[in-house]
């Protein structure tokens, strides 16, 4: 669960199979960037081209609302972040492991920070 400003989804036969959400970045030093908060697909489901189709909606929203960049993180416990690189994101570095707490459980998350200038899409 995470707070978001807006979300989009893809349906197949009336069933939600993929979704993406955005928010303002937690870190204030990203200025007028928008952050992809979550991207997910239905369990055990592959949606070919799903991320790129949803990203196009974010790009339109960002342009209409005068955001300069799109920022996201890849949790390396679940993947490498290749989907971002394949869609034109530039790898900007690896964040230090940090702790997250959720109802008493704690774990270390290893994440990559990916950032892209919106001008690359326009």
Phi and psi restraints in degrees (value plus and minus 20) as a CYANA .aco file:
   2 UNK   PHI    -170.4  -130.4
   2 UNK   PSI     130.3   170.3
   3 UNK   PHI     -92.7   -52.7
   3 UNK   PSI     124.6   164.6
   4 UNK   PHI    -163.3  -123.3
   4 UNK   PSI     140.1   180.1
   5 UNK   PHI    -111.9   -71.9
   5 UNK   PSI     -52.8   -12.8
   6 UNK   PHI    -180.0  -140.0
   6 UNK   PSI     133.3   173.3
   7 UNK   PHI    -164.0  -124.0
   7 UNK   PSI     132.6   172.6
   8 UNK   PHI    -152.0  -112.0
   8 UNK   PSI     136.8   176.8
   9 UNK   PHI    -164.4  -124.4
   9 UNK   PSI     143.2   183.2
  10 UNK   PHI    -136.7   -96.7
  10 UNK   PSI     114.7   154.7
  11 UNK   PHI    -136.0   -96.0
  11 UNK   PSI     130.0   170.0
  12 UNK   PHI    -149.8  -109.8
  12 UNK   PSI      97.5   137.5
  13 UNK   PHI      34.1    74.1
  13 UNK   PSI      20.7    60.7
  14 UNK   PHI      59.4    99.4
  14 UNK   PSI     -14.0    26.0
  15 UNK   PHI    -131.8   -91.8
  15 UNK   PSI     108.8   148.8
  16 UNK   PHI     -86.7   -46.7
  16 UNK   PSI     102.2   142.2
  17 UNK   PHI    -135.0   -95.0
  17 UNK   PSI     -36.9     3.1
  18 UNK   PHI    -176.3  -136.3
  18 UNK   PSI     127.0   167.0
  19 UNK   PHI    -168.6  -128.6
  19 UNK   PSI     134.6   174.6
  20 UNK   PHI    -162.0  -122.0
  20 UNK   PSI     125.8   165.8
  21 UNK   PHI    -155.5  -115.5
  21 UNK   PSI     136.4   176.4
  22 UNK   PHI    -148.1  -108.1
  22 UNK   PSI     141.5   181.5
  23 UNK   PHI    -176.8  -136.8
  23 UNK   PSI     149.7   189.7
  24 UNK   PHI     -94.0   -54.0
  24 UNK   PSI     120.0   160.0
  25 UNK   PHI     -80.4   -40.4
  25 UNK   PSI     126.4   166.4
  26 UNK   PHI     -84.2   -44.2
  26 UNK   PSI     -58.4   -18.4
  27 UNK   PHI    -101.4   -61.4
  27 UNK   PSI     109.6   149.6
  28 UNK   PHI     -97.0   -57.0
  28 UNK   PSI     -33.3     6.7
  29 UNK   PHI     -97.1   -57.1
  29 UNK   PSI     -18.0    22.0
  30 UNK   PHI    -112.5   -72.5
  30 UNK   PSI     -13.6    26.4
  31 UNK   PHI      35.2    75.2
  31 UNK   PSI    -135.5   -95.5
  32 UNK   PHI    -118.8   -78.8
  32 UNK   PSI      10.3    50.3
  33 UNK   PHI    -103.9   -63.9
  33 UNK   PSI     136.7   176.7
  34 UNK   PHI    -136.5   -96.5
  34 UNK   PSI     124.4   164.4
  35 UNK   PHI    -131.1   -91.1
  35 UNK   PSI     114.4   154.4
  36 UNK   PHI     -95.0   -55.0
  36 UNK   PSI      93.9   133.9
  37 UNK   PHI    -101.1   -61.1
  37 UNK   PSI     -64.8   -24.8
  38 UNK   PHI    -168.8  -128.8
  38 UNK   PSI     124.7   164.7
  39 UNK   PHI    -155.0  -115.0
  39 UNK   PSI     111.4   151.4
  40 UNK   PHI    -168.7  -128.7
  40 UNK   PSI     135.9   175.9
  41 UNK   PHI    -146.4  -106.4
  41 UNK   PSI     141.4   181.4
  42 UNK   PHI     -75.3   -35.3
  42 UNK   PSI     122.0   162.0
  43 UNK   PHI     -73.0   -33.0
  43 UNK   PSI     114.3   154.3
  44 UNK   PHI      40.3    80.3
  44 UNK   PSI      10.7    50.7
  45 UNK   PHI    -146.1  -106.1
  45 UNK   PSI     116.2   156.2
  46 UNK   PHI    -131.2   -91.2
  46 UNK   PSI     106.3   146.3
  47 UNK   PHI    -131.8   -91.8
  47 UNK   PSI      78.0   118.0
  48 UNK   PHI     -81.1   -41.1
  48 UNK   PSI     104.3   144.3
  49 UNK   PHI      54.6    94.6
  49 UNK   PSI     -13.8    26.2
  50 UNK   PHI     -82.1   -42.1
  50 UNK   PSI     -66.8   -26.8
  51 UNK   PHI     -82.9   -42.9
  51 UNK   PSI     -65.1   -25.1
  52 UNK   PHI     -85.3   -45.3
  52 UNK   PSI     -56.0   -16.0
  53 UNK   PHI     -86.0   -46.0
  53 UNK   PSI     -61.2   -21.2
  54 UNK   PHI     -90.5   -50.5
  54 UNK   PSI     -55.7   -15.7
  55 UNK   PHI     -81.6   -41.6
  55 UNK   PSI     -56.7   -16.7
  56 UNK   PHI     -79.0   -39.0
  56 UNK   PSI     -56.8   -16.8
  57 UNK   PHI     -86.9   -46.9
  57 UNK   PSI     -59.5   -19.5
  58 UNK   PHI     -85.6   -45.6
  58 UNK   PSI     -61.0   -21.0
  59 UNK   PHI     -80.2   -40.2
  59 UNK   PSI     -63.2   -23.2
  60 UNK   PHI     -83.2   -43.2
  60 UNK   PSI     -66.0   -26.0
  61 UNK   PHI     -80.8   -40.8
  61 UNK   PSI     -63.8   -23.8
  62 UNK   PHI     -83.0   -43.0
  62 UNK   PSI     -63.3   -23.3
  63 UNK   PHI     -84.8   -44.8
  63 UNK   PSI     -66.9   -26.9
  64 UNK   PHI     -82.6   -42.6
  64 UNK   PSI     -50.8   -10.8
  65 UNK   PHI    -124.6   -84.6
  65 UNK   PSI      -6.8    33.2
  66 UNK   PHI      40.5    80.5
  66 UNK   PSI      18.1    58.1
  67 UNK   PHI    -104.5   -64.5
  67 UNK   PSI     122.1   162.1
  68 UNK   PHI    -111.5   -71.5
  68 UNK   PSI     -47.8    -7.8
  69 UNK   PHI    -163.1  -123.1
  69 UNK   PSI     140.5   180.5
  70 UNK   PHI    -138.7   -98.7
  70 UNK   PSI     106.6   146.6
  71 UNK   PHI    -139.8   -99.8
  71 UNK   PSI     123.4   163.4
  72 UNK   PHI    -174.2  -134.2
  72 UNK   PSI     147.1   187.1
  73 UNK   PHI    -144.8  -104.8
  73 UNK   PSI     130.0   170.0
  74 UNK   PHI    -135.7   -95.7
  74 UNK   PSI     102.3   142.3
  75 UNK   PHI    -100.6   -60.6
  75 UNK   PSI      90.4   130.4
  76 UNK   PHI     -90.7   -50.7
  76 UNK   PSI     -23.1    16.9
  77 UNK   PHI     -92.5   -52.5
  77 UNK   PSI     -41.3    -1.3
  78 UNK   PHI    -138.4   -98.4
  78 UNK   PSI     -22.0    18.0
  79 UNK   PHI     149.4   189.4
  79 UNK   PSI     158.4   198.4
  80 UNK   PHI    -118.8   -78.8
  80 UNK   PSI     -32.7     7.3
  81 UNK   PHI      69.2   109.2
  81 UNK   PSI     -10.5    29.5
  82 UNK   PHI     -79.3   -39.3
  82 UNK   PSI     -52.6   -12.6
  83 UNK   PHI     -78.1   -38.1
  83 UNK   PSI     -56.2   -16.2
  84 UNK   PHI     -89.7   -49.7
  84 UNK   PSI     -64.9   -24.9
  85 UNK   PHI     -82.0   -42.0
  85 UNK   PSI     -60.3   -20.3
  86 UNK   PHI     -85.7   -45.7
  86 UNK   PSI     -42.6    -2.6
  87 UNK   PHI    -121.2   -81.2
  87 UNK   PSI      -5.8    34.2
  88 UNK   PHI      77.3   117.3
  88 UNK   PSI     -16.7    23.3
  89 UNK   PHI     -91.6   -51.6
  89 UNK   PSI     130.5   170.5
  90 UNK   PHI    -125.6   -85.6
  90 UNK   PSI     108.3   148.3
  91 UNK   PHI     -91.6   -51.6
  91 UNK   PSI     102.9   142.9
  92 UNK   PHI    -126.4   -86.4
  92 UNK   PSI     -25.4    14.6
  93 UNK   PHI     122.5   162.5
  93 UNK   PSI     154.2   194.2
  94 UNK   PHI    -130.7   -90.7
  94 UNK   PSI     108.0   148.0
  95 UNK   PHI     -97.9   -57.9
  95 UNK   PSI     134.5   174.5
  96 UNK   PHI     -88.7   -48.7
  96 UNK   PSI     125.7   165.7
  97 UNK   PHI     -77.3   -37.3
  97 UNK   PSI     122.8   162.8
  98 UNK   PHI    -158.8  -118.8
  98 UNK   PSI     149.5   189.5
  99 UNK   PHI    -118.5   -78.5
  99 UNK   PSI     127.8   167.8
 100 UNK   PHI    -152.1  -112.1
 100 UNK   PSI     120.6   160.6
 101 UNK   PHI    -138.9   -98.9
 101 UNK   PSI     117.2   157.2
 102 UNK   PHI    -165.6  -125.6
 102 UNK   PSI      86.4   126.4
 103 UNK   PHI      24.0    64.0
 103 UNK   PSI      31.3    71.3
 104 UNK   PHI      72.9   112.9
 104 UNK   PSI     -37.5     2.5
 105 UNK   PHI    -110.9   -70.9
 105 UNK   PSI     119.8   159.8
 106 UNK   PHI    -149.1  -109.1
 106 UNK   PSI     128.8   168.8
 107 UNK   PHI    -173.6  -133.6
 107 UNK   PSI     141.3   181.3
 108 UNK   PHI    -118.4   -78.4
 108 UNK   PSI     110.6   150.6
 109 UNK   PHI    -129.5   -89.5
 109 UNK   PSI     109.4   149.4
 110 UNK   PHI    -125.3   -85.3
 110 UNK   PSI      96.3   136.3
 111 UNK   PHI    -148.2  -108.2
 111 UNK   PSI     131.4   171.4
 112 UNK   PHI    -123.0   -83.0
 112 UNK   PSI     122.4   162.4
 113 UNK   PHI    -119.1   -79.1
 113 UNK   PSI     104.2   144.2
 114 UNK   PHI    -140.5  -100.5
 114 UNK   PSI     117.1   157.1
 115 UNK   PHI    -161.9  -121.9
 115 UNK   PSI     122.8   162.8
 116 UNK   PHI    -157.7  -117.7
 116 UNK   PSI     123.8   163.8
 117 UNK   PHI     -97.5   -57.5
 117 UNK   PSI     115.7   155.7
 118 UNK   PHI     -82.2   -42.2
 118 UNK   PSI     -48.0    -8.0
 119 UNK   PHI     -79.1   -39.1
 119 UNK   PSI     -43.3    -3.3
 120 UNK   PHI     -87.0   -47.0
 120 UNK   PSI     -39.9     0.1
 121 UNK   PHI    -121.8   -81.8
 121 UNK   PSI     -37.3     2.7
